Amino acid sequence: MSSFDGRVSEYPWIAIDCFLKQNFTAHFYFLSHLHQDHMKGLDSPAFRTHLNGRPKSRIYCSEITKSILIKDANYSHLKLFLQSVPTNDKIFIELQQTFDTSYTEIETVAVTFLPSGHCPGSMMFLLEGKHGNILYTGDFRMEGDEHKFMVYNYLSAITIDSVYLDTTFCLPEMMTIPKRKTITKQIINKIQQWLCQGTNHVVCLRCRARLGYEYLLSEIAKKLKTKILVHSDQIKLYDNIPEVRSNLTLVDKETKIHMCIRGRCRLLSGPPTPDSKKLKILRIKPCALSFAYNMEALKQGCFTRGANFYSFLYSAHSSMAEIIEFLKCLRPLKVYPNVVPVKDSDLDAVTQRINGIMGNCDIPRKKTKMTASCSNPGKDQGKEILPLEPIANTDLDYKASRKKSAIMQLNDKNLMLDDVDPCQRFICRRRSRDIQNNSS
């Protein structure tokens, strides 16, 4: 659960993932993804009134996030204020300030939208400006060498001064978490074994959130050659993601596998019928938080919750080992934890862990006149950091260079897409085609 209050100290006129009254003084808003702890106040009457009084305000988000929001009755009124930005694209925002009616200062910040691997449309935000280069991760999962790919392709040319970090599983108990691909195979095996026992055997996938299980659903559908039953409001989320939508159905008779959100399941609710009394139900809960309290289950990646009821360690947040590798590769000067881990009472404990990680990282800096403090004062206090480059205008040469670079990056990434969320696979390939078409 995010503890972030919506403001990065370096750029207080920008608000991210928090739309409560304390952030109404912001000039620009950013939404990383569509989980409720990152949408605080977004549907409130107060925020709606605030936006109506500032018609030029914008809420920047990914293309998928916007497409889902405008179809949701609780958020459709935001349509005029939502501005989508393609994955890997950079935008420039400006704050104009007037002093003594005679002097006007314009501050420009470049914001790059980077995929976070958490759920469809989830983004990291890279902010570059005169007050430093800031990476806000939102919720993120970097498996295997994905962190190296991210840093090499997008972040290696700059110094990251501060990271606002997803620390959900920055716990020694959660040092390693299996890849989603590994757990998906275990779940598919369990489902196959169950369905083979008889025609009256069915499966209920008990999911905690509406988004974040797309890779699991698509792999189940592909391996078992079946569709998955969902509620009508769930299927609408994927209208613009055909790779996921094609695996779902609203017709009970087409499948024996049901996806249920927070217990809403046709198999387990409603009056019993002669057919339903005969059903044998296997319940599977893809989750991660409860494994922090069960070390034996953590080793197995699975534990039994009851009769024919199993939890599998399926995580959309990075493990502590993945966080360590990410920070070692990124080498930021400062790190701000955004989440109180499940077994901690406040941010103090995770802050100490982060300081220990940074204390073990070698962070070489080139000489410059600028200095900054570090979250680990014992090792990196006053380290000299790289000077910031001025933000270039988007002239023709710059655009052509970015197109060529983007094509190379996306083509390289297509070689690594077999293990990633099908939504991200779809976005990258479509984006690669669009760039090549525009450059031809």
Secondary structure, DSSP 8 states (H G I E B T S, - for coil): -B---SB-TT-TTEEESB-SGGGTT-SEEE---S-GGG-BTTT-HHHHHHHHT-TT--EEE-HHHHHHHTTSTTTGGGTTTEEE--TT-EEEEEEEEEETTTEEEEEEEEEEEEE-SSSTT-EEEEEEETTEEEEE--S----TTHHHHHIIIIITTS---EEEE--TT-SGGGS----HHHHHHHHHHHHHHHHTT-TTEEEEEEESSSSS-HHHHHHHHHHHT--EE--HHHHGGGTT-HHHHTTEES-GGG-SEEEEETTB-TTTSS---HHHHH-EEEEEEEESGGGGG-HHHHHHTEEEEETTEEEEE--SS--HHHHHHHHHHH--SEEEE-B--TT-SSHHHHHHHHHHHHHTS-------S-B---SSHHHHTT-B-----------HHHHHHHHHHHHHHHHHHHTTGGGS-HHHHHHHHHHHHHHHHHH-
